[in-house]
Amino acid sequence: MIVKYRVIEDWWSDGGAWLTWGMFYENCSGDFPERTLLTQAIPDDDRRKGRYFGQQVERLRPTIEEAEVVLGEYADRYRVRPEIRTVEGEDHREIHARLWKVLCEEMERRQPRVMVRTVQYNVEPAYHPLHEGVEEED
């Protein structure tokens, strides 16, 4: 089976760049018959956006070519890349695994390189221990 998919990106304002967030792909699972598209997202997402996108898919029933309409209220911070790609697999499980691999590769490839500046500080003790002298007895 061959499934079409499109990559979704999230605007990262701190770095001023679009970062890979996930993808929309054609529903080949047999599950969720009310959804024309399914969503796969990065693992640390809070899932609210994924649920919202799922509701939008159920309501609008877009094709992969029309996937931008799913973004709705998130269209100012998310975008669907224009390229329509395909992935091939025996069943939904294999398709899902291959899409997961593609997602990880996309995230790695498109992550901005963050410059880390190392600062070195000279540290002095905050206190000085007192040593009492030994008194000699006569």
Buried (B, 14 or more C-beta within 10 A) or exposed (E): EEBBBBBBBBBBEEEEEBBBBBBBBBBBBEEEEEBBBBBBBBEEEEEEBBEBBBEBBEEBEBEBEBBBBBBBEBEEBBBBBEEEBEBEBEEBEEBBEBBEEBBEEBBEEBEEEEEEEEEEEEEEEEEEEEEEEEEEEE
